[in-house]
Amino acid sequence: MIINVENISPSRIAYIRQTGPYGLQNIQAMEHLKHWAKANDLINNNTVIWALPTTTHSSRLPKTVDMMFA
């Protein structure tokens, strides 16, 4: 496994968290975030969008995806 560490310039970040199984709800959450960002004139050619999934090792706990843009 290759691990990269990068420094990024200071940025304002907006994010939305979707907790639950992976699937359609993740797509809807990302579309909601992009719609909000466009409505607030926050998306341009320099915008970066990330989806950061995290999982738990327990099947009893929900999965989480943080979606953000800078």
The first five atom37 places (N, CA, C, CB, O) and aatype in JSON, in Angstrom:
{
  "aatype": [12, 9, 9, 2, 19, 6, 2, 9, 15, 14, 15, 1, 9, 0, 18, 9, 1, 5, 16, 7, 14, 18, 7, 10, 5, 2, 9, 5, 0, 12, 6, 8, 10, 11, 8, 17, 0, 11, 0, 2, 3, 10, 9, 2, 2, 2, 16, 19, 9, 17, 0, 10, 14, 16, 16, 16, 8, 15, 15, 1, 10, 14, 11, 16, 19, 3, 12, 12, 13, 0],
  "atom_mask": [
    [1, 1, 1, 1, 1],
    [1, 1, 1, 1, 1],
    [1, 1, 1, 1, 1],
    [1, 1, 1, 1, 1],
    [1, 1, 1, 1, 1],
    [1, 1, 1, 1, 1],
    [1, 1, 1, 1, 1],
    [1, 1, 1, 1, 1],
    [1, 1, 1, 1, 1],
    [1, 1, 1, 1, 1],
    [1, 1, 1, 1, 1],
    [1, 1, 1, 1, 1],
    [1, 1, 1, 1, 1],
    [1, 1, 1, 1, 1],
    [1, 1, 1, 1, 1],
    [1, 1, 1, 1, 1],
    [1, 1, 1, 1, 1],
    [1, 1, 1, 1, 1],
    [1, 1, 1, 1, 1],
    [1, 1, 1, 0, 1],
    [1, 1, 1, 1, 1],
    [1, 1, 1, 1, 1],
    [1, 1, 1, 0, 1],
    [1, 1, 1, 1, 1],
    [1, 1, 1, 1, 1],
    [1, 1, 1, 1, 1],
    [1, 1, 1, 1, 1],
    [1, 1, 1, 1, 1],
    [1, 1, 1, 1, 1],
    [1, 1, 1, 1, 1],
    [1, 1, 1, 1, 1],
    [1, 1, 1, 1, 1],
    [1, 1, 1, 1, 1],
    [1, 1, 1, 1, 1],
    [1, 1, 1, 1, 1],
    [1, 1, 1, 1, 1],
    [1, 1, 1, 1, 1],
    [1, 1, 1, 1, 1],
    [1, 1, 1, 1, 1],
    [1, 1, 1, 1, 1],
    [1, 1, 1, 1, 1],
    [1, 1, 1, 1, 1],
    [1, 1, 1, 1, 1],
    [1, 1, 1, 1, 1],
    [1, 1, 1, 1, 1],
    [1, 1, 1, 1, 1],
    [1, 1, 1, 1, 1],
    [1, 1, 1, 1, 1],
    [1, 1, 1, 1, 1],
    [1, 1, 1, 1, 1],
    [1, 1, 1, 1, 1],
    [1, 1, 1, 1, 1],
    [1, 1, 1, 1, 1],
    [1, 1, 1, 1, 1],
    [1, 1, 1, 1, 1],
    [1, 1, 1, 1, 1],
    [1, 1, 1, 1, 1],
    [1, 1, 1, 1, 1],
    [1, 1, 1, 1, 1],
    [1, 1, 1, 1, 1],
    [1, 1, 1, 1, 1],
    [1, 1, 1, 1, 1],
    [1, 1, 1, 1, 1],
    [1, 1, 1, 1, 1],
    [1, 1, 1, 1, 1],
    [1, 1, 1, 1, 1],
    [1, 1, 1, 1, 1],
    [1, 1, 1, 1, 1],
    [1, 1, 1, 1, 1],
    [1, 1, 1, 1, 1]
  ],
  "atom_positions": [
    [[0.84, -1.17, 0.0], [0.0, 0.0, 0.0], [0.89, 1.23, 0.0], [-0.96, 0.0, 1.21], [1.84, 1.33, 0.77]],
    [[0.57, 2.17, -0.87], [1.3, 3.43, -0.95], [0.47, 4.5, -0.25], [1.61, 3.82, -2.44], [-0.71, 4.68, -0.55]],
    [[1.1, 5.21, 0.66], [0.43, 6.3, 1.37], [1.09, 7.61, 0.98], [0.49, 6.1, 2.92], [2.31, 7.75, 1.08]],
    [[0.29, 8.56, 0.54], [0.79, 9.88, 0.17], [0.29, 10.9, 1.17], [0.35, 10.26, -1.26], [-0.87, 10.87, 1.58]],
    [[1.15, 11.8, 1.56], [0.79, 12.92, 2.43], [1.0, 14.18, 1.61], [1.64, 12.94, 3.76], [2.08, 14.41, 1.07]],
    [[-0.04, 15.0, 1.52], [0.05, 16.23, 0.75], [-0.39, 17.41, 1.61], [-0.8, 16.15, -0.52], [-1.28, 17.27, 2.44]],
    [[0.23, 18.54, 1.41], [-0.19, 19.78, 2.06], [-1.1, 20.52, 1.09], [1.04, 20.66, 2.47], [-0.79, 20.63, -0.1]],
    [[-2.2, 21.03, 1.59], [-3.11, 21.81, 0.75], [-3.19, 23.21, 1.33], [-4.53, 21.15, 0.67], [-3.01, 23.43, 2.53]],
    [[-3.45, 24.16, 0.45], [-3.55, 25.54, 0.92], [-4.8, 25.71, 1.76], [-3.55, 26.52, -0.28], [-5.76, 24.96, 1.6]],
    [[-4.81, 26.69, 2.66], [-5.99, 26.93, 3.48], [-7.22, 27.16, 2.59], [-5.77, 28.14, 4.41], [-7.15, 27.9, 1.61]],
    [[-8.32, 26.52, 2.93], [-9.53, 26.6, 2.14], [-10.75, 26.58, 3.04], [-9.6, 25.45, 1.13], [-10.72, 26.05, 4.15]],
    [[-11.81, 27.18, 2.54], [-13.1, 27.02, 3.21], [-13.68, 25.69, 2.73], [-14.08, 28.22, 2.91], [-13.61, 25.38, 1.55]],
    [[-14.24, 24.93, 3.64], [-14.79, 23.62, 3.29], [-16.22, 23.54, 3.78], [-13.92, 22.47, 3.89], [-16.53, 23.91, 4.91]],
    [[-17.08, 23.04, 2.91], [-18.46, 22.72, 3.29], [-18.6, 21.21, 3.16], [-19.52, 23.49, 2.39], [-18.04, 20.61, 2.24]],
    [[-19.35, 20.59, 4.07], [-19.51, 19.15, 3.94], [-20.88, 18.71, 4.41], [-18.43, 18.43, 4.73], [-21.57, 19.41, 5.15]],
    [[-21.24, 17.53, 3.96], [-22.49, 16.9, 4.36], [-22.15, 15.46, 4.72], [-23.58, 16.98, 3.21], [-21.31, 14.84, 4.07]],
    [[-22.78, 14.93, 5.73], [-22.51, 13.56, 6.16], [-23.73, 12.69, 5.89], [-22.12, 13.5, 7.67], [-24.85, 13.04, 6.27]],
    [[-23.5, 11.58, 5.23], [-24.54, 10.59, 4.96], [-24.19, 9.34, 5.75], [-24.67, 10.29, 3.43], [-23.15, 8.72, 5.5]],
    [[-25.05, 8.96, 6.68], [-24.81, 7.76, 7.48], [-25.85, 6.72, 7.09], [-24.87, 8.07, 9.0], [-27.04, 7.01, 7.06]],
    [[-25.4, 5.54, 6.8], [-26.29, 4.46, 6.41], [-25.61, 3.61, 5.36], [0.0, 0.0, 0.0], [-24.44, 3.81, 5.05]],
    [[-26.34, 2.65, 4.82], [-25.72, 1.78, 3.81], [-25.36, 2.54, 2.56], [-26.65, 0.63, 3.47], [-25.99, 3.55, 2.23]],
    [[-24.34, 2.06, 1.85], [-23.95, 2.68, 0.59], [-25.06, 2.45, -0.42], [-22.6, 2.12, 0.08], [-25.72, 1.42, -0.42]],
    [[-25.24, 3.44, -1.29], [-26.25, 3.26, -2.33], [-26.84, 4.59, -2.77], [0.0, 0.0, 0.0], [-26.15, 5.61, -2.79]],
    [[-28.1, 4.56, -3.13], [-28.79, 5.71, -3.69], [-28.73, 6.93, -2.77], [-30.22, 5.36, -3.98], [-28.64, 8.06, -3.26]],
    [[-28.79, 6.73, -1.46], [-28.76, 7.87, -0.53], [-27.45, 8.65, -0.64], [-28.95, 7.38, 0.91], [-27.45, 9.86, -0.43]],
    [[-26.35, 7.98, -0.96], [-25.08, 8.68, -1.13], [-25.12, 9.59, -2.35], [-23.91, 7.68, -1.24], [-24.63, 10.72, -2.32]],
    [[-25.69, 9.09, -3.43], [-25.82, 9.9, -4.65], [-26.7, 11.1, -4.38], [-26.4, 9.06, -5.82], [-26.38, 12.21, -4.8]],
    [[-27.81, 10.9, -3.67], [-28.72, 11.99, -3.35], [-28.04, 13.03, -2.45], [-29.97, 11.46, -2.67], [-28.25, 14.23, -2.63]],
    [[-27.24, 12.58, -1.51], [-26.54, 13.52, -0.62], [-25.53, 14.35, -1.42], [-25.83, 12.76, 0.52], [-25.41, 15.56, -1.19]],
    [[-24.8, 13.72, -2.34], [-23.83, 14.46, -3.16], [-24.55, 15.47, -4.05], [-22.99, 13.49, -4.02], [-24.09, 16.6, -4.19]],
    [[-25.66, 15.07, -4.66], [-26.42, 15.99, -5.49], [-26.96, 17.16, -4.66], [-27.58, 15.25, -6.18], [-26.99, 18.3, -5.14]],
    [[-27.38, 16.89, -3.45], [-27.85, 17.95, -2.55], [-26.73, 18.95, -2.25], [-28.39, 17.34, -1.23], [-26.94, 20.16, -2.27]],
    [[-25.54, 18.43, -1.96], [-24.4, 19.3, -1.68], [-24.04, 20.15, -2.9], [-23.19, 18.46, -1.25], [-23.81, 21.35, -2.77]],
    [[-24.0, 19.53, -4.08], [-23.67, 20.29, -5.3], [-24.73, 21.33, -5.61], [-23.5, 19.34, -6.49], [-24.4, 22.45, -6.02]],
    [[-26.0, 20.99, -5.44], [-27.07, 21.95, -5.68], [-26.94, 23.15, -4.73], [-28.46, 21.28, -5.51], [-27.07, 24.3, -5.15]],
    [[-26.68, 22.87, -3.46], [-26.52, 23.94, -2.47], [-25.34, 24.84, -2.85], [-26.32, 23.35, -1.06], [-25.43, 26.06, -2.8]],
    [[-24.22, 24.21, -3.23], [-23.03, 24.98, -3.58], [-23.28, 25.87, -4.8], [-21.84, 24.04, -3.84], [-22.86, 27.02, -4.82]],
    [[-23.96, 25.33, -5.81], [-24.27, 26.13, -7.0], [-25.2, 27.29, -6.65], [-24.91, 25.25, -8.09], [-25.0, 28.41, -7.11]],
    [[-26.21, 27.01, -5.84], [-27.17, 28.05, -5.44], [-26.49, 29.17, -4.67], [-28.28, 27.45, -4.6], [-26.96, 30.31, -4.68]],
    [[-25.39, 28.86, -3.99], [-24.66, 29.86, -3.22], [-23.41, 30.35, -3.95], [-24.27, 29.28, -1.87], [-22.53, 30.95, -3.34]],
    [[-23.35, 30.09, -5.25], [-22.26, 30.54, -6.12], [-20.89, 30.15, -5.57], [-22.33, 32.06, -6.3], [-19.97, 30.97, -5.52]],
    [[-20.76, 28.9, -5.15], [-19.51, 28.43, -4.54], [-18.75, 27.43, -5.41], [-19.81, 27.8, -3.21], [-17.68, 26.96, -5.01]],
    [[-19.27, 27.09, -6.59], [-18.58, 26.15, -7.46], [-17.99, 26.9, -8.64], [-19.55, 25.03, -7.95], [-18.66, 27.7, -9.28]],
    [[-16.71, 26.64, -8.9], [-16.04, 27.24, -10.06], [-15.04, 26.23, -10.61], [-15.32, 28.58, -9.67], [-15.05, 25.07, -10.21]],
    [[-14.18, 26.65, -11.53], [-13.23, 25.73, -12.16], [-12.18, 25.19, -11.19], [-12.54, 26.41, -13.3], [-11.52, 24.2, -11.49]],
    [[-12.02, 25.82, -10.03], [-11.02, 25.37, -9.04], [-11.63, 24.51, -7.94], [-10.33, 26.56, -8.42], [-10.91, 24.06, -7.05]],
    [[-12.93, 24.28, -8.0], [-13.6, 23.51, -6.96], [-13.17, 22.05, -7.01], [-15.13, 23.63, -7.1], [-13.07, 21.45, -8.08]],
    [[-12.93, 21.49, -5.83], [-12.59, 20.07, -5.7], [-13.67, 19.44, -4.84], [-11.15, 19.87, -5.08], [-14.03, 19.97, -3.79]],
    [[-14.18, 18.3, -5.28], [-15.21, 17.59, -4.51], [-14.64, 16.23, -4.1], [-16.53, 17.42, -5.35], [-14.1, 15.5, -4.93]],
    [[-14.78, 15.91, -2.82], [-14.32, 14.63, -2.29], [-15.5, 13.87, -1.71], [-13.22, 14.84, -1.21], [-16.44, 14.47, -1.19]],
    [[-15.45, 12.57, -1.78], [-16.35, 11.69, -1.04], [-15.44, 10.77, -0.24], [-17.35, 10.88, -2.0], [-14.65, 10.02, -0.82]],
    [[-15.54, 10.82, 1.05], [-14.63, 10.07, 1.92], [-15.41, 9.0, 2.67], [-13.91, 11.01, 2.92], [-15.95, 9.27, 3.74]],
    [[-15.48, 7.8, 2.14], [-16.21, 6.74, 2.83], [-15.42, 6.19, 4.01], [-16.55, 5.61, 1.86], [-14.2, 6.04, 3.94]],
    [[-16.12, 5.91, 5.07], [-15.51, 5.24, 6.21], [-16.39, 4.05, 6.54], [-15.36, 6.21, 7.45], [-17.61, 4.12, 6.41]],
    [[-15.79, 2.99, 6.96], [-16.56, 1.81, 7.33], [-16.17, 1.4, 8.74], [-16.32, 0.65, 6.34], [-15.1, 1.76, 9.24]],
    [[-17.04, 0.66, 9.34], [-16.76, 0.12, 10.66], [-16.54, -1.39, 10.5], [-17.92, 0.43, 11.67], [-16.95, -1.98, 9.5]],
    [[-15.92, -1.98, 11.46], [-15.69, -3.42, 11.41], [-16.85, -4.19, 12.01], [-14.41, -3.78, 12.14], [-16.84, -5.43, 12.04]],
    [[-17.84, -3.48, 12.47], [-19.01, -4.13, 13.04], [-20.18, -3.98, 12.08], [-19.37, -3.54, 14.44], [-20.46, -2.88, 11.62]],
    [[-20.84, -5.05, 11.77], [-21.99, -4.97, 10.87], [-23.18, -4.28, 11.55], [-22.4, -6.38, 10.39], [-24.15, -3.93, 10.89]],
    [[-23.11, -4.1, 12.86], [-24.2, -3.45, 13.59], [-24.15, -1.94, 13.47], [-24.17, -3.84, 15.04], [-25.16, -1.27, 13.69]],
    [[-22.98, -1.38, 13.13], [-22.85, 0.07, 13.05], [-23.02, 0.55, 11.61], [-21.48, 0.51, 13.6], [-22.61, -0.15, 10.68]],
    [[-23.63, 1.72, 11.41], [-23.86, 2.2, 10.05], [-22.56, 2.67, 9.38], [-24.87, 3.33, 10.07], [-21.61, 3.06, 10.05]],
    [[-22.56, 2.63, 8.09], [-21.45, 3.15, 7.3], [-21.63, 4.68, 7.18], [-21.39, 2.47, 5.87], [-22.75, 5.18, 7.27]],
    [[-20.54, 5.4, 6.99], [-20.58, 6.87, 6.89], [-19.82, 7.31, 5.66], [-20.0, 7.54, 8.16], [-18.76, 6.76, 5.36]],
    [[-20.36, 8.31, 4.95], [-19.65, 8.93, 3.85], [-19.69, 10.43, 4.09], [-20.27, 8.54, 2.46], [-20.77, 11.01, 4.2]],
    [[-18.53, 11.07, 4.17], [-18.45, 12.52, 4.25], [-18.18, 13.03, 2.86], [-17.36, 12.99, 5.26], [-17.22, 12.61, 2.21]],
    [[-19.03, 13.96, 2.39], [-18.85, 14.55, 1.07], [-18.58, 16.02, 1.28], [-20.09, 14.33, 0.16], [-19.32, 16.69, 2.0]],
    [[-17.53, 16.52, 0.66], [-17.17, 17.91, 0.89], [-16.59, 18.51, -0.36], [-16.18, 18.03, 2.04], [-16.18, 17.81, -1.29]],
    [[-16.58, 19.82, -0.37], [-15.91, 20.52, -1.45], [-15.12, 21.66, -0.88], [-16.91, 21.03, -2.49], [-15.42, 22.16, 0.2]],
    [[-14.09, 22.07, -1.61], [-13.25, 23.18, -1.19], [-13.0, 24.07, -2.38], [-11.91, 22.68, -0.58], [-12.3, 25.08, -2.26]]
  ]
}
